[in-house]
Each structure stands twice: as structure tokens, then as C-alpha cells.
Amino acid sequence: METSFYFISLPCWHSSCFNHPPRARAQGAPPMGDTMKHGRKLSIAVAAMLAGGALGGIAPGNAAPITVHFTGTVSSVSAGVASGFSVGDALSGSYTFESGTVARGGSTSDFAAFDALTGLSFTVNGYAASSNGAPEIQVDDPPGGPDRYGLVARASDGLTGADVNGLSLFNFGFRLDDSTGTAFTDALLLPTSLSLADFDSTSFFLFFDGFNQLVSGSITGISFVGVPEPALLALFGASVLAAGIAARRRRPG
């Protein structure tokens, strides 16, 4: 299993450290009003299904892309990058991952890494960085806790951002820790929703010049939003068509 950047001692990130209706009514077919109602129901049902996905209601086991939006606030800045960041600066970003991704080989029910992400971007004050498919999600559920959800992005894997005071961007990550060990039941299950209320520590880290210069702070908000798949969009189109046909049948002539 590829070593993740937070396995090193500074900082220690790992848990060990811390149907279409007929054109004419056939014999025995339902009245036109019933057909219209069917079309309406189909449209409503599919729309509801799409809305559920858009709100992050992705049923476990269904492979679908999910976008996560996060916010935070800077609380500490190393002197070497103080020209680019200040305490109180706002962090804002998002990442998208495939929810049906299986854990990387070597993962266990105590610790798992998922090569699930398809992209990441964030800004801190005026500083912006991004990565396409390089970062990963990590989940810890060791006996006795603490449980942890982590996001890791590395410059060596494609994370890009401008230098600050001549120092290059090295890593970005955040971790949500639950000291009670009750946030997760199995690290091999990739979470498709989270609540900050389930964690008692929510930190982010932005490193420059290796691990020598650090911008850190707290994650203050996180939301999971399902992204409708093409198949769902096709179903939505079919439902709209069905509703339109049903409405047309209501009109005289």
C-alpha cells in the first residue's frame, strides 16, 4: 500500500498517533385521466429520486459521484509564509469522489485508503490550489478509537499552487477526528455523508517547503452533494416526456 504523507512523524496523521402510454386507448385500457395521473406520478417519482441524489441521499453501495464542499478558518501561520496568509483567513474548497470505490489493496477494517477522488480545489484568502484525481480519502476505525476521516493531496501526485515567498506548495489535507471511536463501524466502508457534530477535532493543514512551513486551522463546515449520473438524467427526461404526453391527452381533439 502506498505510504500516505501523514504516516510520517511530523505531523502524525495516522490513528496510531493521535413506460410510454399508447397513442389510442385500447380495449380495457384505463381512462385518459388515469393515464395522466400515471404520467404525473412517474414524473414526480423520478424527480424525487433525482432530488434525493442532489441532496446527498445516495444509497449505500450505489456508485455515484459525490461533491463535498468544505470551509474553514486559519488559526496558525508559519513565519516563512506569513506574507501570503494571516490568522483569520477563510478556507473554501470542494472535492469530488466516486462513492462506489473499493478500498486500496492492503486496507483493513481498521484503516483504509480510497483512490476515489476525481478532483480537488480550494482557496485560502487569495491563494488557490487544485488537483485532478491525485488526492485520496482515508478512513480510520481502530479498536477503541479515535475514528478519523482524512483527505490528502500531494504535490508529488499533481497538487498545484503558486509558491509563497519562494517556497513551493508541498501538501494539503484535512482530518476529522472522533475520540470516542463511534463515528464509523468499518473503515472499509467509504462514507457518503458526514456531520461535523460527530467529530471533536476538525483540522486542516497546508504545507510549503516540505513540512517546514505550515498554514493550519479548523474545518468549520462540510456538505455532501450527490451529482446525478447520465442514466438518472435520461430517466428524468423520460418522466418529463411522459408528463407532457399525459397533459396533451387531456386537451380536447
GUSEDO-262794 format. One line per 3 residues: number of its first residue (from 1); their letters; for each residue x, y, z of N, C-alpha, C, O. Coordinates in steps of 0.05 Angstrom, whole numbers, plus 5000, padded with zeros to 4 digits. Each point is the difference from the previous one (the first is absolute). Layout:
% GUSEDO-262794
NUM> a> X,Y,Z,X,Y,Z,X,Y,Z,X,Y,Z  ... .
END
This chain:
% GUSEDO-262794
1> met> 5017,4976,5000,4983,5024,5000,5018,5025,5000,5019,5001,5015  4974,5018,4968,5016,5024,4998,4999,5015,5027,4979,5003,5012  5044,5006,4996,5002,5015,5026,4988,5027,4996,5007,5015,4982 .
4> sfy> 4975,4993,5036,4987,5026,4999,5017,5020,5016,5014,4992,5019  4984,5034,4974,5018,5019,5012,4996,5003,5030,5019,5008,5013  4958,4985,4997,4997,5004,5028,5009,4976,5017,4995,5000,5024 .
7> fis> 5019,4981,4964,5012,4979,5016,5027,5009,5012,5010,4987,5018  5001,5035,4973,5025,5009,5011,4996,5012,5028,4977,5005,5008  5044,4999,5006,4997,5008,5028,4992,5029,5004,4989,5007,5021 .
10> lpc> 5016,5010,4959,4992,5028,5003,4986,5010,4975,5013,5002,4979  4961,5004,5022,4984,4994,5022,4991,4971,4999,4999,4988,4979  4993,5000,5044,4991,4973,5000,4970,5000,4995,4984,5009,5016 .
13> whs> 5008,4980,4961,4972,5001,4992,4985,4973,5005,4976,5000,5003  5039,4979,4999,4987,4974,5002,4988,4996,5028,5010,5011,5020  4970,4971,4982,4986,4996,5026,5018,4989,5021,4995,5004,5024 .
16> scf> 5026,4982,4968,5019,4990,5020,5012,5023,5015,5011,4996,5022  4989,5028,4966,5009,5023,5014,4976,5018,5008,5009,5015,5016  4982,4986,4982,4981,5018,5011,4971,4985,4998,4980,5011,5008 .
19> nhp> 4261,4874,4269,4991,4984,4975,4987,5019,4985,4985,5011,5016  5013,4997,4965,4987,5016,4980,4972,4991,4996,4996,4977,4995  4982,5041,5007,4972,4991,4996,4993,4996,4971,5013,5012,4983 .
22> pra> 4965,4971,5010,4991,4995,4972,4989,5025,4988,4989,5018,5013  5013,4984,4960,4990,5023,4986,4969,5001,5001,4989,5022,5000  4998,4955,5000,4971,4999,5002,4992,4981,5022,5015,4981,5005 .
25> raq> 4962,5023,5007,4993,4983,5022,4991,4973,4989,4982,4998,4984  5032,4981,5025,4993,4973,4991,4978,4988,5018,4994,5011,5021  4993,4967,4969,4979,4988,5015,5010,4992,5028,5021,4987,5003 .
28> gap> 4965,5022,5017,5007,4993,5027,5022,5018,5012,5008,4996,5023  5001,5024,4961,5021,5018,5010,4987,5019,5020,4976,5005,4999  5039,5006,5019,4989,5019,5020,4992,5026,4987,5010,5007,4978 .
31> pmg> 4971,5007,5034,4991,5026,4989,5024,5019,4998,5021,4996,5012  4974,5025,4971,5022,5019,4995,5009,5013,5026,5023,5006,5003  4958,4999,5015,5007,5013,5025,5020,4983,5016,5018,5011,5012 .
34> dtm> 4978,4962,4987,5018,4983,5014,5028,5001,4988,5020,4999,5014  4980,5002,4959,5026,5002,4986,5015,5025,5007,5024,5000,5004  4960,5022,4998,5012,5026,5007,5012,4998,5028,5022,5010,5005 .
37> khg> 4963,4978,5013,5010,4997,5028,5025,4983,5000,5019,5007,5015  4982,4972,4969,5024,4983,4999,5024,5016,4991,5022,4998,5012  4974,5019,4968,5022,5016,4990,5010,5020,5021,5024,5004,5004 .
40> rkl> 4956,5007,5011,5008,5018,5021,5016,4986,5022,5020,5010,5009  4970,4966,4998,5014,4985,5021,5028,4993,4992,5019,5001,5016  4984,4991,4958,5026,4992,4991,5019,5024,5001,5023,4998,5009 .
43> sia> 4967,5026,4982,5016,5023,5001,5009,5008,5028,5023,5006,5005  4957,4993,5013,5005,5007,5028,5020,4980,5013,5018,5009,5014  4978,4965,4980,5017,4980,5012,5029,5003,4992,5018,5000,5016 .
46> vaa> 4986,5004,4957,5027,5003,4990,5013,5026,5010,5023,5001,5007  4961,5020,4993,5010,5026,5010,5009,4998,5029,5020,5011,5008  4964,4974,5007,5007,4997,5029,5025,4984,5002,5017,5006,5018 .
49> mla> 4987,4974,4965,5024,4984,5001,5024,5017,4994,5021,4998,5013  4977,5019,4967,5022,5018,4993,5005,5020,5022,5023,5006,5007  4956,5004,5005,5003,5019,5022,5015,4987,5023,5017,5013,5013 .
52> gga> 4976,4963,4992,5013,4986,5022,5029,4997,4995,5016,5004,5019  4992,4990,4956,5029,4999,4994,5013,5027,5003,5022,5002,5009  4963,5019,4982,5012,5027,5001,5005,5009,5028,5017,5017,5005 .
55> lgg> 4967,4972,5014,5004,5007,5027,5019,4982,5015,5003,5002,5025  5010,4981,4961,5019,4982,5012,4989,4974,5010,5013,4985,5014  4961,5009,4979,4988,4976,5009,5007,4977,4982,4982,4988,4988 .
58> iap> 5042,5005,5010,5010,4978,4984,4998,4974,5016,5013,4999,5021  4972,4982,4970,4997,4975,5015,5027,4986,5001,5015,4999,4980  4992,4989,5042,5025,4986,5003,5003,4978,4978,4981,4985,4995 .
61> gna> 5042,5014,4993,5005,4979,4980,4995,5010,4972,5009,4987,4981  4977,5035,5015,4995,5011,4974,5023,5017,4992,5007,5020,5013  5006,4973,4964,5023,5016,4991,4990,5026,4987,4985,4999,4980 .
64> api> 5022,5023,5032,4992,5026,4989,5020,5021,5009,5011,4998,5022  4995,5021,4961,5018,5021,5009,4988,5018,5021,4976,5007,4998  5039,5001,5021,4990,5018,5021,5021,5023,5003,5024,4995,5000 .
67> tvh> 4965,5029,5001,5017,5023,5004,4997,5010,5029,4978,5003,5010  5045,5002,5002,5000,5009,5028,5011,5029,5001,5021,5006,4989  4964,5011,5024,5008,5028,5004,5009,5003,5028,4987,4990,5019 .
70> ftg> 5035,5025,4986,5010,5004,5027,5009,5029,5004,5008,5013,4981  4991,4995,5043,5009,5027,5008,5017,4998,5025,4998,4980,5015  5018,5040,4990,5016,5000,5024,5012,5027,5006,4995,5019,4985 .
73> tvs> 5020,4983,5037,5012,5025,5008,5028,4995,5009,5006,4982,5015  5013,5035,4976,5028,4997,5007,5005,5009,5029,4989,5021,5008  5026,4963,5007,5006,5007,5027,5030,5003,5006,5008,5010,5021 .
76> svs> 5008,4980,4960,5029,5001,5005,5015,5002,4973,4992,4986,4981  5029,5031,5018,5015,5004,4975,5030,5000,5007,5008,5016,5017  5008,4968,4970,5029,5001,5004,5011,5025,4989,4990,5012,4981 .
79> agv> 5032,4998,5031,5012,5025,4992,5008,5001,4971,4998,5020,4986  5012,4957,5003,5009,4999,4973,4979,5005,4979,5007,5007,4977  4968,4990,5029,4978,5004,4981,4980,5022,5010,4978,5002,4989 .
82> asg> 5031,5013,5030,4982,5021,5012,4994,5022,4980,4980,5015,5003  5036,4987,4976,4994,5021,4979,4976,4992,4983,4989,5017,4987  5003,4958,5015,4977,4991,4983,4975,4993,5016,4979,4998,4988 .
85> fsv> 5024,4999,5038,4977,4991,5016,5000,5014,5027,5020,5010,5010  4956,4992,5002,4997,5012,5026,4980,4985,5017,4982,4987,4989  5021,5014,5036,4980,4988,5018,4973,5013,4995,4998,5024,4998 .
88> gda> 4982,4959,4999,4973,5010,4995,4992,4997,4970,4977,5004,4993  5043,4991,4990,4993,4995,4971,4980,4978,4997,5000,4980,5016  4983,5022,4964,4980,4980,4995,5009,4979,4980,5011,5007,4979 .
91> lsg> 4984,4968,5028,5005,4978,4981,4973,4992,4988,4980,4999,5014  5020,4996,4959,4976,4991,4986,5009,4982,4978,5018,5006,4985  4969,4971,5013,5008,4981,4979,4979,4978,4995,4979,4999,5014 .
94> syt> 5027,4983,4968,4983,4978,4994,5017,4978,4987,5021,5004,4989  4968,4971,5013,5012,4978,4986,4978,4981,4992,4978,4999,5012  5027,4985,4967,4980,4981,4990,5013,4972,5000,5023,4997,4993 .
97> fes> 4960,4984,5016,5010,4972,5001,4979,4981,4991,4976,5006,5000  5032,4970,4991,4982,4979,4992,4993,4983,5024,5017,4987,5012  4957,5013,4995,4992,4987,5025,5002,4970,5000,5000,4987,5021 .
100> gtv> 5001,5001,4955,5002,4971,4998,5028,4989,5000,5004,4976,4996  5016,5041,5009,5028,4991,5000,5006,4981,5023,4992,5004,5023  5021,4974,4969,5009,4980,5020,5027,5009,5012,5016,5013,4986 .
103> arg> 4988,4981,5039,5025,5008,5013,5024,4988,4987,5000,4979,4988  5022,5036,5013,5025,4992,4989,5010,4974,5012,4995,4994,5024  5019,4990,4960,5011,4976,5010,5018,5004,5025,5015,5020,5001 .
106> gst> 4982,4963,5018,5015,5003,5025,4984,5014,5021,5008,5000,5024  4969,5011,4969,4983,5013,5020,4986,4979,5018,4997,4977,4992  4996,5031,5032,4987,4982,5019,4975,5014,5011,4995,5023,4994 .
109> sdf> 4990,4963,5023,4977,5012,5013,5008,5021,5020,4983,5015,5009  5042,4985,4999,5010,5020,5018,5010,5025,4986,4997,5023,5009  5016,4973,4968,5011,5023,4985,4997,4994,4970,5007,4979,4991 .
112> aaf> 4982,5040,4994,4996,4997,4971,5006,5026,4985,4995,5022,5010  5016,4974,4966,5005,5023,4982,4984,4995,4975,5000,4978,4989  4988,5043,5000,4983,4998,4976,5010,5019,4979,5001,5024,5004 .
115> dal> 5007,4964,4973,5008,5017,4977,4975,5008,4985,4997,4992,4977  4986,5023,5036,4973,5006,4990,4997,5027,4988,4981,5005,4985  5038,5013,5021,4995,5028,4992,5006,5006,4971,5019,4989,4988 .
118> tgl> 4965,5028,5000,5004,5008,4972,5008,5029,4998,5006,5009,4978  4995,5005,5044,5009,5027,4999,4997,5015,5026,4983,4992,5017  5033,5028,4987,5000,5016,5024,5008,5029,4993,5017,5004,4983 .
121> sft> 4970,5015,5030,5009,5028,4998,4994,5015,5026,4980,4993,5013  5036,5026,4993,4995,5016,5024,5013,5027,4998,5019,5004,4985  4972,5014,5032,5012,5026,5002,5003,5007,5030,4983,4994,5016 .
124> vng> 5039,5020,4990,5004,5011,5026,5006,5030,4996,5022,5006,4989  4960,5011,5019,5003,5028,4994,5002,5003,4969,4981,4992,4987  5040,5018,5002,5003,5001,4971,5016,4978,4987,5004,5000,4976 .
127> yaa> 5005,4982,5041,5017,4978,4990,4982,4977,4991,4982,4992,5014  5024,4997,4962,4984,4979,4988,5018,4976,4992,5022,5004,4991  4967,4972,5013,5014,4976,4992,4980,4979,4991,4977,5002,5007 .
130> ssn> 5032,4979,4977,4982,4980,4990,5016,4974,4993,5024,5000,4998  4961,4979,4998,5011,4974,4993,4979,4984,4985,4976,5001,5008  5031,4985,4971,4981,4983,4985,5006,4971,5005,5018,4988,4988 .
133> gap> 4966,5000,5030,5002,4971,5005,5024,4991,5017,5003,4976,5004  5013,5043,5005,5023,4991,5016,4994,4994,5029,5012,4982,5011  4970,5033,5002,4996,4995,5028,4986,4974,5006,4989,4987,4983 .
136> eiq> 5010,5007,5043,4987,4975,5009,4984,5006,5025,5004,5019,5014  4978,4962,4992,4984,5001,5025,5011,4977,5017,5005,4978,4991  4997,5028,5035,5010,4980,5019,4980,4998,5023,4990,5021,5010 .
139> vdd> 5005,4955,4999,4981,4995,5022,5013,4983,5021,5011,4979,4993  4988,5029,5032,5010,4984,5022,4977,4992,5018,4982,5016,5006  5018,4959,5002,4981,4990,5020,5014,4979,5018,4991,4977,5000 .
142> ppg> 5030,5030,5014,5015,4981,5016,4984,4993,5025,4984,5016,5009  5021,4961,5003,4987,4993,5025,5006,5021,5021,5023,5007,5005  4956,5002,5008,5003,5020,5021,5003,5029,4990,5001,5018,5016 .
145> gpd> 5000,4986,4957,5003,5027,4989,5028,5010,5002,5018,4986,5009  4987,5039,4982,4980,5018,4989,4993,4993,4971,5017,4991,4984  4958,5014,5008,4992,4998,4972,5009,5025,4986,5001,5021,5011 .
148> ryg> 5006,4975,4963,5009,5023,4985,4992,4998,4971,5000,4979,4987  4993,5045,5001,4995,5003,4972,5020,5020,4990,5002,5023,5011  5014,4970,4969,5021,5018,4990,5000,5003,4970,4992,4982,4986 .
151> lva> 5016,5041,5005,5005,5006,4972,5029,5007,4997,5010,5016,5015  5003,4973,4964,5028,5005,4996,5005,5007,4971,4990,4987,4982  5025,5035,5013,5008,5008,4973,5029,5007,5001,5009,5015,5018 .
154> ras> 5007,4975,4963,5029,5004,5000,5009,5013,4974,4990,4994,4979  5030,5023,5023,5012,5012,4976,5012,4978,4983,5000,5003,4975  5011,4977,5037,5012,4978,4985,4980,4985,4983,5008,4985,4981 .
157> dgl> 4966,5017,5025,4979,4986,4985,4984,5019,4983,4980,4992,4988  5027,5034,5011,4986,5018,4982,4987,5025,5013,4988,5015,4986  5015,4988,5040,4990,5024,5013,5016,5024,4991,5025,5000,5002 .
160> tga> 4962,5021,4989,5014,5024,4989,4990,5025,5013,4976,5003,5006  5042,5015,5000,4994,5026,5011,5025,5017,4998,5022,4990,4998  4975,5036,5004,5023,5018,4997,5019,4998,5024,4991,4993,5022 .
163> dvn> 5034,5014,4973,5019,5002,5022,4992,5024,5018,4988,5019,4991  5020,4979,5033,4996,5022,5019,5027,5007,5012,5012,4983,5013  4997,5041,4982,5026,5009,5010,5022,4982,4990,5019,4994,5015 .
166> gls> 4978,4996,4961,5020,4982,4988,4998,4971,5009,5017,4984,4993  4963,5010,5023,4997,4973,5011,4978,4985,4985,4978,5011,4997  5027,4965,4995,4981,4985,4984,4979,4985,5017,5006,4991,5022 .
169> lfn> 4970,5007,4967,4978,4985,5013,5008,4971,5000,5010,4989,4980  4986,4998,5043,5008,4973,5004,4977,4980,5004,4998,4980,4986  4984,5027,5032,4977,4983,5007,4977,5016,5010,5003,5022,5011 .
172> fgf> 4973,4967,4986,4976,5011,5012,4984,4976,5011,4999,4979,4988  4989,5025,5035,4983,4979,5010,4982,5010,5022,5005,5021,5012  4974,4964,4994,4985,5005,5025,4992,4974,5012,4999,4980,4987 .
175> rld> 4996,5021,5039,4992,4976,5014,4978,5007,5021,5001,5021,5013  4980,4961,4989,4979,5003,5019,5003,4977,5020,4999,4977,4992  5005,5028,5033,5005,4980,5020,4977,4997,5020,4989,5020,5009 .
178> dst> 5005,4956,4998,4980,4993,5020,5013,4984,5022,5006,4976,4996  5000,5037,5026,5015,4986,5022,4984,4978,5013,5011,4982,5013  4962,5017,4983,4983,4979,5012,5001,4975,4984,4991,4979,5010 .
181> gta> 5018,5022,4965,5001,4976,4983,4973,4990,4991,4997,4976,4995  4984,5042,5003,4973,4992,4993,4990,5011,4972,4978,4994,4992  5039,5021,4995,4992,5012,4975,4997,4980,4978,4982,5002,4983 .
184> ftd> 5035,4977,5017,4999,4979,4979,4998,4972,5012,5007,4996,5023  4983,4985,4961,4998,4973,5009,5019,4982,4985,5006,4977,5008  5005,5032,4969,5018,4984,4983,5014,5019,4981,4988,5013,4984 .
187> all> 5038,4988,5018,5016,5018,4983,4997,4993,4971,5006,5017,4983  4987,4959,5010,4997,4992,4972,4975,5011,4987,4997,4997,4976  4985,5015,5039,4976,5013,4989,5005,5029,4996,5003,5016,5018 .
190> lpt> 4999,4992,4956,5005,5028,4993,4976,5017,5007,4978,4996,4989  5025,5024,5029,4977,5017,5008,4990,5016,4976,5015,5011,4985  4958,4991,5013,4987,5017,4980,4986,5024,5012,4988,5016,4986 .
193> sls> 5015,4987,5040,4990,5024,5014,5014,5001,5027,5007,4980,5012  4996,5044,4998,5012,5004,5027,4988,5025,5013,4990,5018,4986  5011,4983,5040,4992,5023,5015,5023,5008,5019,5011,4983,5013 .
196> lad> 4996,5042,4987,5021,5009,5017,4993,4996,5030,5018,4998,5016  4957,4999,4990,4991,4996,5027,5010,4973,5011,5001,4996,5024  5007,4985,4958,5009,4974,5008,5030,5000,5006,5011,4979,5007 .
199> fds> 5002,5044,4990,5029,5001,5005,5007,5022,5020,4988,5021,5000  5032,4973,5016,5007,5021,5020,5026,5015,4993,5008,5018,5014  5004,4974,4964,5023,5015,4989,4998,5001,4970,4997,4980,4987 .
202> tsf> 5005,5044,5001,4997,5004,4971,5022,5018,4991,4998,5025,5003  5024,4964,4986,5023,5016,4993,5007,4998,4971,4996,4980,4987  5016,5042,5002,5012,4999,4973,5028,5010,5002,5008,5015,5018 .
205> flf> 5008,4976,4962,5029,5006,4999,5008,5006,4971,4992,4986,4982  5024,5034,5015,5011,5008,4974,5030,5004,5004,5008,5018,5015  5008,4965,4972,5029,5000,5004,5015,5011,4976,4992,4996,4977 .
208> fdg> 5029,5019,5029,5018,5010,4979,5028,4992,5008,5007,4996,5024  5011,5003,4956,5028,4993,5005,5002,4975,5016,5011,4999,5022  4978,4979,4967,4999,4975,5015,4980,5004,5022,4978,5011,4997 .
211> fnq> 5030,4980,5027,4983,5004,5023,5010,5023,5018,4993,5002,5023  5024,5015,4965,5012,5021,5016,4983,5024,5006,5002,5012,5021  4980,4995,4960,4983,5023,5004,4971,4991,4999,4991,4986,4982 .
214> lvs> 4993,5023,5038,4973,4990,5003,4980,5022,5003,5004,5020,5015  4973,4977,4972,4976,5016,5004,4979,4980,5009,4994,4981,4986  4995,5024,5038,4981,4981,5011,4975,5014,5011,5000,5025,5004 .
217> gsi> 4980,4960,5001,4975,5011,5011,4979,4979,5004,5006,4976,5001  4969,5033,5002,4978,4981,5005,4980,5000,4977,4994,5020,4988  4996,4956,5007,4978,4997,4981,4975,5008,5014,4994,4990,5021 .
220> tgi> 4991,5029,4968,4976,5011,5013,4974,4991,4987,4978,5003,5011  5024,4985,4965,4975,4991,4986,5007,4980,4979,5021,5001,4988  4961,4979,5008,5004,4980,4980,4972,4990,4990,4982,4996,5017 .
223> sfv> 5014,5001,4957,4975,4991,4989,5005,4982,4976,5017,5005,4984  4967,4973,5015,5003,4980,4979,4977,5004,4980,4976,5000,5009  5029,5002,4966,4979,5005,4979,5003,4979,4978,5021,4999,4987 .
226> gvp> 4958,4985,5009,5001,4980,4979,4999,5013,4973,4986,5020,4996  5028,4968,4985,5001,5010,4972,4984,4980,4983,5009,4977,4997  4968,5031,4991,4984,4981,4984,5016,4988,4977,5014,5014,4986 .
229> epa> 4984,4959,5012,5013,4986,4978,4985,5004,4974,4977,5007,5001  5036,4988,4975,4986,5002,4975,4975,4983,4998,4980,5008,4989  5020,4968,5023,4977,4983,4999,4976,5012,5015,4977,4998,4991 .
232> lla> 5029,5015,5032,4979,5014,5014,4989,5023,4985,4976,5006,5000  5041,5009,4987,4991,5022,4983,4982,4991,4977,4981,5013,4993  5026,4963,4996,4984,4989,4978,4972,4993,5011,4980,5004,4987 .
235> lfg> 5019,4984,5037,4975,4993,5012,4983,5025,5006,4976,5000,4996  5037,5021,5012,4986,5025,5005,4988,5011,4974,4977,5009,5000  5038,4989,4978,4990,5009,4974,4975,4983,4992,4981,5011,4990 .
238> asv> 5021,4963,5015,4977,4982,4993,4976,5007,5017,4977,4999,4990  5027,5009,5035,4977,5007,5017,4987,5025,4991,4975,5003,5001  5041,5017,4990,4989,5025,4990,4984,4994,4974,4979,5012,4996 .
241> laa> 5032,4971,4987,4986,4993,4975,4973,4986,5007,4980,5006,4987  5020,4976,5032,4976,4986,5008,4979,5019,5010,4976,4998,4994  5033,5021,5023,4981,5020,5011,4989,5018,4978,4976,5006,5000 .
244> gia> 5041,5001,4980,4990,5017,4978,4979,4985,4983,4980,5012,4992  5025,4963,5002,4981,4984,4985,4974,4998,5014,4978,5002,4988  5023,4993,5039,4976,4998,5016,4984,5025,4999,4975,5000,4998 .
247> arr> 5039,5023,5005,4987,5026,4999,4987,5006,4973,4978,5011,4999  5035,4980,4979,4989,5005,4974,4975,4984,4996,4981,5009,4986  5018,4967,5025,4975,4984,4997,4977,5012,5014,4977,4994,4994 .
250> rrp> 5027,5024,5025,4978,5013,5014,4986,5019,4982,4976,5005,5002  5039,5008,4979,4989,5021,4983,4980,4988,4980,5005,4979,4989  4971,5034,5007,4981,4990,4980,5012,4999,4973,5017,5016,4992 .
253> g> 4974,4963,4992,5009,4997,4973,5029,4990,4999,5011,4996,4978 .
END
